[in-house]
Amino acid sequence: MPELPEVETIVRELRPQLVDRRISAVRMSRQRLRKQWQKSWERQLIHHRVAAIRRRGKWILLDLDPDLHLVIHLGMTGQLTIRPAQELLRTHTHLVFSLDGGHSELRFRDTRRFGSATLFASGAELERFFEEVELGPEPFHLNAKYWQQRLAATRRCLKAVLLDQRVVAGVGNIYADESLFQARLHPARLGNEVSATEAMRLRRALIRVLNRAILQRGSSIRDYVGGSGQRGQYQEEFRVYQRAGQPCPRCRKPIACIRLAGRATHFCARCQPLSDSKNVVPCI
């Protein structure tokens, strides 16, 4: 699933091509996405200007005048790109937004169809949606006191905490593993066992890893491409993620893989020690 750096890359690359453009037509494939697209939304979108494009967690938000908000989630395999109108549609393209001038289109492609596109009729309605899903703060805006309190209040492992979008928005499997390695913290450590110093070390590591991944335009492992259609490069810099059995870049001990919070979790047992190894389940 595209995570914060991938979604941020898409937003940054689409912004100069979308802002101040008007949607002139909308086409939807016959195949259903995770959430049903409503035919009435097409009429509401036509002739409206894109005032801004931004990100919230793993969500892409298109703000349209006067107060419409098109919210897109990429799911597991979603791609959102600007393409020439004359270019043939690729398979699994489910939504096409024609832009004024007729020369280009915003296309949403999703092989597995776990993504979604939803239109909200007002900013208040959009805010209610994010309140209902309890979306947490952005990693770059993590208040130190809030972060320490959330960790101290839970007996869940650090990997599970980082994946919880209610605690911090936008982090997924890749950047949880990479941040924990950067912070030298074992992913199975319990939140309430982490000291204030360690909590701040993890906070700094998370921001550092995410910023570096954004500079590299995210990680392309399977389907992800940026808004321009180009692949990301951060996968070339992975230090632990998907490197099970390979030498740790710090100490050369083989990278380990266990299953935590239902996800394959990569770490270095020497650089990220855990004194109590019970409940640690090897990857299958």
C-alpha positions as MATLAB code, in Angstrom:
seq = 'MPELPEVETIVRELRPQLVDRRISAVRMSRQRLRKQWQKSWERQLIHHRVAAIRRRGKWILLDLDPDLHLVIHLGMTGQLTIRPAQELLRTHTHLVFSLDGGHSELRFRDTRRFGSATLFASGAELERFFEEVELGPEPFHLNAKYWQQRLAATRRCLKAVLLDQRVVAGVGNIYADESLFQARLHPARLGNEVSATEAMRLRRALIRVLNRAILQRGSSIRDYVGGSGQRGQYQEEFRVYQRAGQPCPRCRKPIACIRLAGRATHFCARCQPLSDSKNVVPCI';
ca = [
       0.000    0.000    0.000;
       1.362    3.458   -0.841;
       2.350    5.204    2.390;
       2.922    8.837    3.299;
       6.036    9.436    1.103;
       4.373    7.916   -1.958;
       1.142    9.872   -1.476;
       3.073   13.086   -0.798;
       5.079   12.544   -4.007;
       1.889   12.126   -6.029;
       0.401   15.302   -4.545;
       3.543   17.343   -5.226;
       3.813   16.137   -8.809;
       0.134   16.648   -9.602;
      -0.136   20.100   -7.998;
       1.393   22.178  -10.837;
      -0.661   20.274  -13.423;
      -4.004   20.351  -11.592;
      -4.387   23.559   -9.606;
      -6.575   26.135  -11.415;
      -7.756   23.528  -13.926;
     -11.454   22.759  -14.312;
     -12.992   19.307  -14.604;
     -14.865   19.129  -17.896;
     -16.062   15.514  -17.843;
     -15.964   12.375  -15.670;
     -15.983    8.739  -16.777;
     -16.280    5.687  -14.540;
     -15.612    2.057  -15.466;
     -18.209   -0.627  -14.837;
     -16.102   -2.196  -12.103;
     -16.742   -1.155   -8.523;
     -14.021    0.240   -6.273;
     -13.907   -0.350   -2.499;
     -16.587    2.327   -2.097;
     -19.333    2.753   -4.666;
     -18.872    5.784   -6.920;
     -22.128    7.732   -7.176;
     -23.308    8.874  -10.586;
     -24.543   12.170   -9.123;
     -20.971   13.105   -8.186;
     -20.074   13.390  -11.865;
     -22.600   16.179  -12.413;
     -21.456   17.966   -9.251;
     -17.792   17.941  -10.329;
     -18.141   19.230  -13.899;
     -16.977   22.829  -14.475;
     -15.533   23.167  -10.961;
     -11.985   24.512  -10.520;
      -9.333   22.618   -8.574;
      -8.278   25.169   -5.960;
      -5.751   22.950   -4.178;
      -4.430   19.405   -3.874;
      -3.080   18.181   -0.568;
      -2.477   15.104    1.552;
      -3.883   13.931    4.872;
      -2.299   10.698    6.073;
      -2.580    8.315    3.117;
      -5.496   10.255    1.600;
      -5.284   12.606   -1.412;
      -7.588   15.631   -1.193;
      -8.646   17.716   -4.190;
     -10.296   20.923   -2.976;
     -12.619   22.403   -5.601;
     -14.368   25.765   -5.639;
     -16.546   26.731   -3.924;
     -16.495   23.989   -1.248;
     -16.320   20.523   -2.793;
     -13.695   17.968   -1.780;
     -12.759   14.892   -3.815;
     -10.949   12.433   -1.542;
      -8.975    9.562   -3.048;
      -7.412    6.580   -1.300;
      -5.022    4.474   -3.370;
      -5.685    1.216   -1.543;
      -3.052   -1.431   -2.308;
      -2.345   -0.793   -5.986;
      -3.840    2.589   -6.893;
      -2.159    5.005   -9.308;
      -3.208    8.618   -9.857;
      -1.545   10.265  -12.840;
      -2.036   13.006  -15.430;
      -1.961   11.542  -18.951;
      -2.479   12.958  -22.457;
      -6.120   12.626  -23.465;
      -5.165   10.834  -26.686;
      -3.202    8.145  -24.839;
      -4.971    4.776  -24.735;
      -6.442    3.844  -21.375;
      -4.522    1.138  -19.566;
      -6.436   -1.821  -18.160;
      -7.849   -1.321  -14.649;
      -8.369    2.423  -15.176;
     -11.579    3.074  -13.239;
     -11.964    6.850  -13.119;
     -11.060    9.481  -15.718;
     -11.398   13.216  -15.045;
     -11.073   15.251  -18.235;
      -9.495   18.665  -17.704;
     -10.342   21.948  -19.418;
      -8.682   22.359  -22.772;
      -9.280   18.705  -23.626;
      -5.609   17.772  -23.882;
      -5.037   15.988  -20.552;
      -6.832   13.756  -18.059;
      -6.466   12.781  -14.426;
      -6.686    8.995  -14.349;
      -7.199    6.660  -11.396;
      -5.978    3.136  -12.049;
      -6.277    0.345   -9.485;
      -5.588   -3.293  -10.317;
      -6.969   -4.782   -7.109;
      -9.754   -2.175   -6.674;
      -9.165   -1.645   -2.935;
      -8.903    2.108   -3.527;
     -11.736    4.622   -3.418;
     -12.839    8.075   -4.546;
     -15.454    9.977   -2.558;
     -16.957   13.441   -3.011;
     -17.739   15.512    0.085;
     -20.164   18.426   -0.296;
     -18.435   20.698    2.224;
     -15.333   21.122    4.327;
     -17.388   20.416    7.440;
     -18.527   17.100    5.975;
     -14.925   16.211    5.169;
     -13.768   17.027    8.702;
     -16.546   14.867   10.155;
     -15.316   11.987    8.023;
     -11.757   12.243    9.374;
     -13.138   12.541   12.915;
     -15.205    9.401   12.405;
     -12.191    7.386   11.230;
     -10.199    8.938   14.125;
      -7.271    9.875   11.910;
      -4.290   10.842   14.072;
      -1.816   13.709   13.664;
       0.745   13.913   10.888;
       4.207   12.542   11.821;
       5.761   15.962   11.157;
       3.388   17.554   13.689;
       3.704   15.010   16.489;
       3.572   16.872   19.774;
       6.262   15.462   22.088;
       3.940   15.218   25.092;
       1.170   13.600   23.037;
       3.605   11.059   21.584;
       5.045   10.068   24.966;
       1.565    9.769   26.472;
       0.268    7.554   23.649;
       3.234    5.199   24.012;
       3.080    5.134   27.813;
      -0.639    4.281   27.743;
      -0.378    1.113   25.628;
       0.938   -2.416   26.011;
       0.941   -2.903   22.273;
       4.268   -3.373   20.495;
       5.915   -0.415   18.788;
       5.260   -1.882   15.342;
       1.507   -1.983   16.037;
       1.529    1.568   17.421;
       3.253    2.958   14.321;
       0.766    1.199   12.032;
      -2.235    2.557   13.941;
      -3.570    5.488   11.878;
      -5.413    6.752   14.970;
      -2.068    7.360   16.706;
      -0.063    8.763   13.799;
      -1.295    9.174   10.220;
       0.400    7.913    7.080;
       2.902    5.342    8.358;
       2.768    1.794    7.002;
       4.878   -1.349    7.044;
       7.887   -0.018    5.144;
       8.508    3.139    7.113;
       7.650    1.583   10.478;
      10.448   -0.969   10.003;
      12.913    1.577    8.655;
      12.191    4.091   11.439;
      12.542    1.524   14.205;
      15.904    0.490   12.790;
      16.992    4.130   12.601;
      15.947    4.567   16.249;
      17.622    1.279   17.348;
      14.373    0.063   18.915;
      13.068   -3.497   18.619;
       9.651   -3.607   16.916;
       8.316   -5.948   19.629;
       9.090   -3.539   22.465;
       5.922   -2.561   24.288;
       4.902    1.069   24.179;
       4.751    1.447   27.959;
       8.304    0.081   28.272;
       9.789    2.871   26.147;
      11.528    5.700   27.987;
      10.904    9.367   27.212;
      14.343    9.531   25.588;
      13.610    6.513   23.407;
      10.211    7.931   22.453;
      11.844   11.128   21.219;
      14.496    9.120   19.388;
      11.766    7.228   17.543;
       9.936   10.473   16.739;
      13.095   11.981   15.227;
      13.864    8.774   13.317;
      10.360    8.652   11.864;
      10.589   12.213   10.562;
      14.085   11.662    9.182;
      13.144    8.474    7.329;
       9.941    9.954    5.889;
      11.701   13.110    4.695;
      14.429   11.081    3.012;
      11.840    8.846    1.334;
       9.972   11.899    0.036;
      13.213   13.247   -1.458;
      13.582    9.900   -3.251;
       9.971   10.073   -4.493;
       8.854    7.125   -2.359;
       9.362    3.392   -2.749;
       8.371    1.463   -5.880;
       8.125   -2.217   -4.997;
       5.167   -3.294   -7.134;
       2.604   -0.884   -8.585;
       3.463    2.509   -7.155;
       4.351    5.387   -9.482;
       4.266    9.122   -8.777;
       1.860   11.600  -10.326;
       4.150   11.897  -13.351;
       4.147    8.118  -13.854;
       7.764    7.710  -12.716;
       8.856    5.142  -10.150;
      10.286    6.042   -6.754;
      13.859    5.262   -5.688;
      13.788    4.841   -1.904;
      13.621    1.043   -2.227;
      17.301    1.245   -3.198;
      18.019    2.605    0.315;
      16.111    0.085    2.444;
      18.209   -0.859    5.466;
      15.994   -3.631    6.845;
      12.668   -3.804    5.005;
      12.488   -6.904    2.762;
      16.171   -7.623    3.494;
      15.703  -10.764    5.636;
      18.912  -12.798    5.733;
      21.030  -10.015    4.272;
      23.736   -8.341    6.403;
      22.786   -5.415    8.613;
      24.309   -2.202    7.202;
      25.609   -1.380   10.705;
      26.877   -4.620   12.246;
      26.656   -7.208    9.401;
      24.447   -9.573   11.427;
      21.727  -11.059    9.164;
      18.473   -9.100    9.157;
      15.690  -10.994   10.933;
      12.024  -11.221   10.002;
       9.180  -11.896   12.434;
       5.429  -11.423   12.314;
       4.018   -8.580   14.383;
       0.631   -6.869   14.196;
      -0.181   -9.251   11.366;
       2.669   -7.927    9.219;
       6.116   -9.173    8.218;
       8.541   -7.137   10.329;
      12.229   -6.679    9.576;
      14.932   -5.689   12.073;
      18.471   -6.341   13.310;
      18.535   -8.319   16.561;
      21.918   -6.891   17.501;
      21.248   -3.213   16.735;
      17.651   -3.413   18.008;
      17.928   -5.701   21.063;
      14.974   -7.148   22.936;
      15.671   -8.799   26.275;
      12.330  -10.622   26.494;
      11.757  -12.538   23.249;
       8.489  -14.271   24.191;
       5.530  -13.642   21.889;
       7.929  -13.032   18.998;
       6.648  -15.113   16.101;
       8.973  -15.914   13.144;
       7.780  -15.057    9.645;
       6.262  -17.924    7.707;
];
